[in-house]
């Protein structure tokens, strides 16, 4: 009997001891991140290759964490994964973040951790008849990661509103088809597929334009009035609240990865090719990274409100954001965003 009481006392003491542990000791031991396709996600590859998340987690006293990655073909699929709880951090388009922020505002609050990449979406075509968006007609097909609700489709809508009038902003919507970037590039370059246009991002954009048959039709930098953030990292308020040190470690790791890329683009190109199945060479990827007009990595959100104002005006967003800061957690609020 004495032994039983003693064992119970030890058990109770252990439970009470665990209850008194600091929050960091109870934080997650796994960080699950979902991405899409393209060179825009390079900071993630650098952070994983150099184990930067693990480094910052250890520095925060979290011990060892396990980082797991998954890849999906569209922003809608990425949002579904985040909402289902199967991933912790999503990487996707700025307007995809705005859409999920709007839908969960007050019920879960999903916000941006930081910006990831400034890069344009460029509609390319192999059809010699098409020189501008005015040349598209019924039966033409424009591939993009999803036919509705993506940054790509909203960019096309905004261009159509400017070209044909606001009342005709959806004039080209029925020409869009959902397709991953790799599949869209293959379809376009084949010349025989019904898809002869593609809203492309790096590196698929450069690969397509390297073919003399392909030309650029529309650049989202022109639509937005300058360089804009395309890719952002975002997560739920709940995950951040439950894992504050892990959140900070991931954000710090991504920022360190961006600094590494901007300082040594050739080494970054080598990491990209190690992580992705690609026929590109190190020299080709390095050349792409040197062209900062086409791709630049920064945690500072840029021209977020250009897209927000349009989406609110046409009813794609129900909740009005006062500024870009409404879409992002406060760890980036001191940055010169827009």
C-alpha positions as CSV (number, residue, x, y, z in Angstrom):
1,X,0.0,0.0,0.0
2,X,2.8,2.4,0.9
3,X,4.5,1.6,-2.4
4,X,1.2,2.3,-4.4
5,X,0.8,5.7,-2.7
6,X,4.4,6.5,-3.4
7,X,4.0,5.7,-7.1
8,X,0.8,7.7,-7.3
9,X,2.6,10.7,-5.7
10,X,5.4,10.5,-8.2
11,X,2.9,10.3,-11.1
12,X,0.9,13.3,-9.7
13,X,4.1,15.3,-9.3
14,X,5.1,14.6,-12.9
15,X,1.8,15.8,-14.2
16,X,1.9,19.0,-12.2
17,X,5.4,19.5,-13.3
18,X,4.4,19.2,-16.9
19,X,1.5,21.6,-16.4
20,X,4.0,24.2,-15.2
21,X,6.3,23.9,-18.2
22,X,6.7,27.1,-20.3
23,X,4.6,27.4,-23.4
24,X,7.6,26.8,-25.7
25,X,7.9,23.3,-24.2
26,X,4.4,22.5,-25.3
27,X,4.7,23.9,-28.8
28,X,4.5,21.7,-31.9
29,X,7.4,19.5,-32.9
30,X,6.4,19.5,-36.5
31,X,5.9,22.3,-39.1
32,X,3.9,21.3,-42.1
33,X,4.2,23.6,-45.1
34,X,2.4,23.4,-48.5
35,X,3.7,25.1,-51.6
36,X,2.9,25.2,-55.4
37,X,5.1,25.0,-58.4
38,X,7.8,27.4,-59.5
39,X,11.0,29.4,-58.7
40,X,8.9,31.8,-56.6
41,X,9.1,29.3,-53.7
42,X,12.9,29.3,-53.6
43,X,13.2,30.7,-50.1
44,X,11.4,27.6,-48.8
45,X,13.9,25.3,-50.6
46,X,16.8,27.3,-49.1
47,X,15.3,27.2,-45.6
48,X,14.8,23.4,-45.9
49,X,18.2,22.7,-47.5
50,X,20.1,24.7,-44.9
51,X,17.8,23.6,-42.0
52,X,17.1,27.2,-41.1
53,X,13.8,26.5,-39.4
54,X,15.4,23.9,-37.2
55,X,18.3,26.4,-36.5
56,X,15.9,29.2,-35.3
57,X,13.8,26.7,-33.4
58,X,16.8,25.5,-31.4
59,X,17.9,29.1,-30.8
60,X,14.4,29.8,-29.3
61,X,14.7,26.9,-27.0
62,X,12.3,24.7,-28.8
63,X,14.6,21.7,-29.3
64,X,14.3,19.7,-32.5
65,X,11.4,20.2,-34.9
66,X,10.5,18.2,-38.0
67,X,9.7,20.1,-41.2
68,X,7.5,18.3,-43.7
69,X,6.6,19.6,-47.2
70,X,3.7,19.0,-49.6
71,X,3.0,20.4,-53.0
72,X,-0.4,21.2,-54.7
73,X,-1.3,22.6,-58.1
74,X,-3.6,25.6,-57.2
75,X,-4.3,28.2,-54.6
76,X,-7.8,26.7,-53.9
77,X,-6.3,23.4,-53.1
78,X,-3.7,25.1,-50.8
79,X,-6.5,26.9,-48.9
80,X,-8.4,23.7,-48.5
81,X,-5.4,22.0,-47.0
82,X,-4.9,24.9,-44.5
83,X,-8.6,25.0,-43.6
84,X,-8.7,21.2,-43.0
85,X,-5.8,21.4,-40.6
86,X,-3.6,19.1,-42.7
87,X,-0.9,21.8,-43.0
88,X,0.3,24.7,-40.8
89,X,1.7,27.2,-43.2
90,X,0.5,27.8,-46.8
91,X,2.4,29.5,-49.6
92,X,0.3,31.0,-52.3
93,X,-0.9,34.0,-54.2
94,X,-1.7,37.3,-52.5
95,X,-5.3,37.3,-53.7
96,X,-5.7,33.7,-52.5
97,X,-4.7,34.9,-49.0
98,X,-7.2,37.8,-49.3
99,X,-9.9,35.4,-50.2
100,X,-9.3,33.1,-47.3
101,X,-8.8,36.1,-44.9
102,X,-12.2,37.4,-46.0
103,X,-14.0,34.0,-45.6
104,X,-12.5,33.3,-42.1
105,X,-12.5,36.9,-40.7
106,X,-13.9,36.6,-37.2
107,X,-14.1,32.8,-37.4
108,X,-10.5,31.8,-37.5
109,X,-8.6,34.7,-38.9
110,X,-6.0,33.6,-41.4
111,X,-3.3,36.2,-42.1
112,X,0.0,36.5,-43.8
113,X,3.2,35.7,-42.1
114,X,5.2,37.7,-44.6
115,X,5.6,38.4,-48.3
116,X,7.7,35.8,-50.2
117,X,8.3,36.9,-53.8
118,X,7.7,39.9,-56.1
119,X,7.3,38.4,-59.6
120,X,4.9,39.0,-62.5
121,X,2.3,36.8,-64.0
122,X,2.6,37.0,-67.8
123,X,0.1,35.6,-70.2
124,X,2.1,34.1,-73.0
125,X,0.8,32.6,-76.3
126,X,2.0,30.4,-79.1
127,X,-1.0,31.6,-81.3
128,X,0.3,34.0,-84.0
129,X,-3.1,35.6,-84.2
130,X,-3.0,36.9,-80.6
131,X,-1.1,40.1,-80.0
132,X,-3.2,41.5,-77.1
133,X,-6.1,40.5,-75.0
134,X,-8.4,42.1,-77.6
135,X,-7.5,39.3,-80.0
136,X,-9.0,36.5,-77.8
137,X,-12.2,35.0,-79.0
138,X,-14.6,32.2,-78.2
139,X,-12.8,28.9,-78.3
140,X,-9.4,30.2,-77.2
141,X,-8.1,28.8,-74.0
142,X,-5.9,30.4,-71.4
143,X,-4.4,28.1,-68.8
144,X,-3.9,29.3,-65.2
145,X,-3.5,27.5,-61.9
146,X,-7.3,27.8,-61.4
147,X,-9.9,29.2,-63.7
148,X,-11.5,31.4,-60.9
149,X,-10.5,33.3,-57.8
150,X,-6.7,33.2,-58.3
151,X,-4.3,36.1,-58.7
152,X,-4.0,35.1,-62.3
153,X,-7.7,35.3,-63.1
154,X,-8.1,38.5,-61.2
155,X,-5.2,40.1,-63.1
156,X,-7.0,39.2,-66.3
157,X,-10.2,40.6,-65.1
158,X,-8.6,43.9,-64.1
159,X,-7.0,44.1,-67.6
160,X,-10.3,43.3,-69.3
161,X,-12.0,46.0,-67.2
162,X,-9.5,48.6,-68.4
163,X,-9.7,47.4,-72.0
164,X,-13.4,46.8,-72.4
165,X,-15.0,48.7,-69.5
166,X,-15.8,47.6,-66.0
167,X,-19.1,46.1,-67.0
168,X,-17.2,43.7,-69.3
169,X,-14.5,42.7,-66.8
170,X,-15.6,39.1,-67.0
171,X,-15.5,39.0,-70.8
172,X,-12.6,36.6,-70.9
173,X,-13.3,34.5,-67.8
174,X,-14.9,31.7,-69.8
175,X,-11.7,31.2,-71.8
176,X,-9.7,30.3,-68.7
177,X,-9.0,26.7,-67.7
178,X,-7.4,25.3,-64.6
179,X,-4.0,23.7,-65.1
180,X,-0.7,23.4,-63.2
181,X,2.2,25.5,-64.5
182,X,4.2,22.5,-65.7
183,X,1.3,21.0,-67.5
184,X,0.3,24.3,-69.1
185,X,3.8,24.8,-70.4
186,X,3.9,21.4,-71.9
187,X,0.5,22.0,-73.5
188,X,1.4,25.4,-74.9
189,X,4.8,24.4,-76.3
190,X,3.3,21.3,-78.0
191,X,1.5,23.6,-80.4
192,X,-1.2,21.0,-80.9
193,X,-3.1,21.3,-77.6
194,X,-6.3,23.5,-77.3
195,X,-4.4,25.5,-74.7
196,X,-2.3,28.0,-76.6
197,X,-2.0,30.6,-73.9
198,X,-0.7,30.4,-70.3
199,X,-0.6,32.8,-67.4
200,X,3.0,31.9,-66.5
201,X,5.4,32.7,-63.7
202,X,9.1,32.0,-63.3
203,X,10.7,29.7,-64.4
204,X,8.0,28.6,-66.8
205,X,7.7,32.1,-68.2
206,X,11.4,32.2,-69.3
207,X,11.2,28.7,-70.6
208,X,8.2,29.5,-72.8
209,X,9.6,32.8,-74.1
210,X,12.8,31.1,-75.1
211,X,10.8,29.5,-77.9
212,X,10.7,31.9,-80.8
213,X,7.0,31.0,-81.5
214,X,5.9,32.4,-78.1
215,X,5.2,36.0,-77.2
216,X,4.0,37.9,-74.1
217,X,0.4,39.2,-74.2
218,X,-0.2,40.7,-70.8
219,X,2.1,41.5,-67.8
220,X,0.6,41.8,-64.3
221,X,3.2,44.5,-63.4
222,X,1.4,46.7,-66.1
223,X,-2.0,45.8,-64.6
224,X,-0.9,46.7,-61.0
225,X,1.1,49.8,-62.0
226,X,4.5,48.3,-61.0
227,X,6.2,45.5,-59.2
228,X,3.9,43.6,-56.8
229,X,4.1,40.7,-54.4
230,X,2.8,37.5,-55.9
231,X,3.6,34.8,-53.3
232,X,3.0,35.1,-49.6
233,X,3.2,32.8,-46.6
234,X,0.1,32.6,-44.4
235,X,-1.4,30.7,-41.5
236,X,-4.1,30.7,-38.9
237,X,-4.2,32.9,-35.9
238,X,-4.8,29.9,-33.7
239,X,-1.6,28.1,-34.9
240,X,0.4,31.3,-34.3
241,X,-1.1,31.7,-30.8
242,X,-0.5,28.1,-29.8
243,X,3.1,28.2,-31.3
244,X,4.4,31.7,-31.0
245,X,8.1,30.7,-30.9
246,X,7.7,28.3,-33.7
247,X,5.9,30.9,-35.8
248,X,8.8,33.4,-35.1
249,X,11.4,30.7,-36.0
250,X,9.7,30.0,-39.3
251,X,9.4,33.7,-40.2
252,X,13.1,34.3,-39.3
253,X,14.2,31.3,-41.3
254,X,12.3,32.6,-44.4
255,X,13.8,36.0,-44.0
256,X,17.3,34.5,-43.6
257,X,16.7,32.4,-46.8
258,X,15.8,35.5,-48.8
259,X,19.0,37.3,-47.7
260,X,21.0,34.2,-48.7
261,X,19.4,34.2,-52.2
262,X,19.9,37.9,-52.7
263,X,23.6,37.6,-51.6
264,X,24.5,34.4,-53.6
265,X,22.1,33.7,-56.4
266,X,24.3,31.0,-58.0
267,X,24.3,28.9,-54.8
268,X,20.5,29.5,-54.6
269,X,20.1,28.2,-58.1
270,X,22.0,25.1,-57.2
271,X,19.6,24.5,-54.2
272,X,16.6,25.0,-56.5
273,X,17.7,22.4,-58.9
274,X,18.5,20.0,-56.1
275,X,15.0,20.4,-54.8
276,X,13.0,20.5,-58.0
277,X,12.9,18.1,-61.0
278,X,13.9,20.4,-63.8
279,X,15.7,20.2,-67.1
280,X,17.1,23.7,-66.5
281,X,20.8,24.2,-65.8
282,X,22.4,26.1,-63.0
283,X,23.5,28.8,-65.4
284,X,19.9,29.2,-66.7
285,X,18.4,29.4,-63.2
286,X,21.2,31.8,-62.1
287,X,20.4,34.1,-65.0
288,X,16.7,34.1,-64.1
289,X,17.6,35.1,-60.5
290,X,19.9,37.9,-61.7
291,X,16.9,39.5,-63.4
292,X,15.3,41.2,-60.4
293,X,12.7,42.8,-62.7
294,X,11.2,39.3,-63.1
295,X,11.9,37.8,-59.6
296,X,12.9,39.4,-56.3
297,X,12.6,37.9,-52.8
298,X,11.4,40.2,-50.0
299,X,9.4,39.8,-46.8
300,X,7.8,43.3,-47.4
301,X,4.3,43.1,-49.0
302,X,4.0,45.3,-52.2
303,X,0.9,46.7,-53.9
304,X,-1.4,44.5,-51.9
305,X,-4.1,47.2,-51.8
306,X,-4.2,47.4,-55.6
307,X,-5.7,43.9,-55.7
308,X,-7.7,44.4,-52.5
309,X,-9.5,47.5,-53.8
310,X,-10.5,45.9,-57.0
311,X,-11.7,42.7,-55.3
312,X,-13.8,44.7,-52.9
313,X,-15.2,46.9,-55.6
314,X,-16.5,43.9,-57.6
315,X,-17.8,41.9,-54.6
316,X,-15.0,39.3,-54.4
317,X,-14.3,40.5,-50.8
318,X,-17.1,41.2,-48.3
319,X,-14.9,42.7,-45.6
320,X,-13.0,45.9,-46.3
321,X,-9.4,46.2,-45.3
322,X,-8.2,49.6,-44.1
323,X,-4.6,48.8,-45.2
324,X,-2.3,46.0,-46.2
325,X,-1.6,45.4,-42.5
326,X,-5.1,44.0,-42.0
327,X,-4.0,41.0,-44.2
328,X,-0.7,40.4,-42.3
329,X,0.3,39.6,-38.7
330,X,2.1,42.3,-36.9
331,X,5.6,40.9,-37.3
332,X,5.8,42.7,-40.7
333,X,3.8,45.8,-39.8
334,X,7.0,47.9,-39.4
335,X,8.1,47.2,-43.0
336,X,7.4,49.7,-45.8
337,X,4.6,47.7,-47.3
338,X,1.8,48.9,-49.6
